[in-house]
């Protein structure tokens, strides 16, 4: 571990030197990239400095205990050792967690895609519940939500919704929400009180910046059409809706929520970049398949990750065997405990992998 920490310290110094280089200062993209990396390393370097200081004091006290014959000085050394030892152990544990490899996309903004699955209108209503839950959670975090595209049923349900969540660390906290969410509840139209099961699919994508994903205009087909809403409402009289097709991958993105064709196209391109970046991430993950066998699952869209049981007020996350009985609060956006448990499980897995490699 100490070798890794020395390497991080040296890397931090090199980044600090580069950030004062006039060539880097004159290149905003490069400067931002290096500054972000330096910022990520800073907590490790600061903790390591505290560790070195404590260890020096601890070793000094041990030396005194071994060398001194004076009872009072020996007692002082013993007290100092007893005081410093738990602090060193605590700091060592903190450093191990800080050395866990970080996902370079964790600090990015996020694009959410929620789609109703099996279950008809009940699934669409559940998709609306999930949209509200994540929107309320974002509010609690002080993040901003931006609706990108929505297709509703006209009965309070949502067939599909795409929205952006903008805020520090948004993707890092929300990335484990990808997968199939299952709901068990009694529909309002069910006279016999029978519990129905339906599902919705959630995809959480890191929002790609232009420097992350380059999209060649020659690889795009842009179609414009007249937007429409449920029941023939919200129909525009101009062709403002935009459909963007990425020819190499076949990815299609449509946006029609804005009255401006230009704004719809801009939103569609943001979603397209996020999907392309997500494709690249998933390919990279497939290339390292052994690292996907984790406690928190693979994030595969087809993997059932969670069940929301309304009659029992129970939420169960199947990846970490976590069950809580306060479902109304959770669907109102109070999901921090669940998200923290998923992040902790992933960190413990990464820590075990790091120790095995060592």
Buried (B, 14 or more C-beta within 10 A) or exposed (E): BEEBBEEBBEBBEEBBEBBEEEEBEEEEEBBEEBBEBBEBBEEBBEBBEBBBEBBEBBEBBBEBBEEBEEEEEBEBBEEBBEEBEEBBEEBBEBBBBBBBEEBEBBBBBBBBBBBBBEBBBBBBBBBBBBBBBBBBBBEEBEBEBEBBBBBBBEEEBBBBBBBBBBBEBBBBBBBBBBBBBBBBBBBEEEEEEEBBBBBBBBBBBBBBBEEBBEBEEEEBEEEBEEBEBEEEEEEBEEEBBBBBBBEEEEBBBBBBBBEEBEBBBEBBBBBBBBBBBBBEBBEEBEEEEEEEEBBBBBBBBEEBBBBBBBEEBBBBBBBBEBEBEEBEEBBBBBBEEBBEBBBBBBBBBBBEBBEEEE
